[in-house]
Amino acid sequence: MYEGKLLIVEGRSDRKRLIPILAEPVKIICTNGTISPYELEELLTPYEDWELFVFVDADDSGEKIRALFKREFPLAKHIYTEKVYKQVETTPSEVLIEVLLKAKFKVHRNF
């Protein structure tokens, strides 16, 4: 049973940055940095029927989280910011819109 789209980000700043860009209901959950497999399981249990997306920073912390998701939730879809921007929160809006569109999210193009 499909419930909706679930987007995992690292921090509240990432979440705040994405909310005004998204033009569809998307549940956004923050990991608040590195997370253990147990904590991740606890966090995602209520969303087991949701379509899972991971959008974390292009740095060591983000890569650790991404690796954990690839291991624990292999069906999760991964969204990447360009390495030059490193963080989701510092990525220009035009780039965020582009990567979200590629991942099949509806976005406000006039953002």
C-alpha positions as CSV (number, residue, x, y, z in Angstrom):
1,M,0.0,0.0,0.0
2,Y,1.6,3.2,-1.2
3,E,1.4,6.1,1.3
4,G,3.5,8.8,-0.3
5,K,7.1,10.1,-0.7
6,L,9.5,10.1,2.2
7,L,12.6,12.2,1.8
8,I,15.6,11.7,4.2
9,V,17.9,14.6,4.7
10,E,20.6,15.3,7.3
11,G,19.5,18.4,9.1
12,R,16.7,21.0,9.6
13,S,18.5,23.5,7.3
14,D,18.2,21.0,4.5
15,R,14.6,20.5,5.2
16,K,13.8,24.2,5.4
17,R,15.6,24.7,2.1
18,L,13.6,22.0,0.3
19,I,10.1,22.7,1.6
20,P,9.4,25.8,-0.4
21,I,10.7,24.2,-3.6
22,L,8.6,21.1,-3.5
23,A,5.2,21.4,-5.1
24,E,3.7,18.2,-3.8
25,P,3.2,16.7,-0.3
26,V,6.5,15.1,0.8
27,K,7.3,13.9,4.3
28,I,10.9,15.1,5.1
29,I,12.7,13.4,8.0
30,C,16.1,14.6,9.3
31,T,18.7,12.2,10.5
32,N,20.5,15.0,12.5
33,G,23.9,13.7,11.4
34,T,25.1,10.1,11.6
35,I,22.6,7.5,12.6
36,S,22.9,3.9,13.7
37,P,21.2,1.0,11.9
38,Y,18.9,0.5,14.9
39,E,18.0,4.2,15.1
40,L,17.3,4.2,11.3
41,E,15.0,1.2,11.6
42,E,13.1,2.9,14.4
43,L,12.8,6.1,12.5
44,L,11.5,4.5,9.3
45,T,9.2,1.8,10.7
46,P,6.1,4.0,10.4
47,Y,6.9,4.6,6.8
48,E,7.5,1.1,5.4
49,D,5.0,1.5,2.6
50,W,6.3,4.9,1.5
51,E,8.6,5.6,-1.5
52,L,12.0,6.3,0.1
53,F,14.4,8.9,-1.2
54,V,17.8,9.9,0.4
55,F,19.2,13.3,-0.3
56,V,22.3,13.9,1.9
57,D,25.4,16.1,1.6
58,A,28.3,15.3,-0.6
59,D,30.7,15.0,2.3
60,D,32.1,12.2,4.6
61,S,29.1,12.4,6.9
62,G,26.6,12.2,4.0
63,E,28.4,9.4,2.4
64,K,28.3,7.4,5.7
65,I,24.6,7.9,5.9
66,R,24.1,7.0,2.2
67,A,26.2,3.8,2.6
68,L,24.0,2.8,5.6
69,F,20.8,3.3,3.5
70,K,22.3,1.3,0.6
71,R,23.0,-1.5,3.0
72,E,19.8,-1.4,5.1
73,F,17.3,-0.1,2.5
74,P,18.6,-1.1,-0.9
75,L,15.3,0.0,-2.6
76,A,15.8,3.6,-1.5
77,K,16.4,6.1,-4.3
78,H,19.3,8.4,-3.9
79,I,19.4,12.0,-4.9
80,Y,22.8,13.7,-5.3
81,T,23.8,17.4,-5.1
82,E,26.9,18.4,-7.1
83,K,30.1,17.8,-5.1
84,V,31.1,21.5,-5.7
85,Y,28.3,22.6,-3.4
86,K,28.9,19.8,-0.8
87,Q,25.8,20.5,1.2
88,V,22.1,20.4,0.3
89,E,21.5,23.7,2.2
90,T,24.1,25.6,0.2
91,T,23.2,24.2,-3.2
92,P,21.7,26.9,-5.5
93,S,17.9,26.7,-6.0
94,E,18.2,26.0,-9.7
95,V,20.4,23.0,-9.0
96,L,18.0,21.7,-6.3
97,I,15.1,22.0,-8.7
98,E,17.0,20.2,-11.4
99,V,18.0,17.2,-9.2
100,L,14.5,17.0,-7.7
101,L,12.9,17.0,-11.2
102,K,15.3,14.2,-12.2
103,A,14.0,12.2,-9.2
104,K,10.4,12.8,-10.4
105,F,9.4,15.3,-7.7
106,K,7.0,18.1,-8.6
107,V,8.6,21.5,-7.9
108,H,7.7,25.1,-8.0
109,R,9.6,26.3,-11.1
110,N,9.2,30.0,-10.1
111,F,11.0,29.6,-6.8
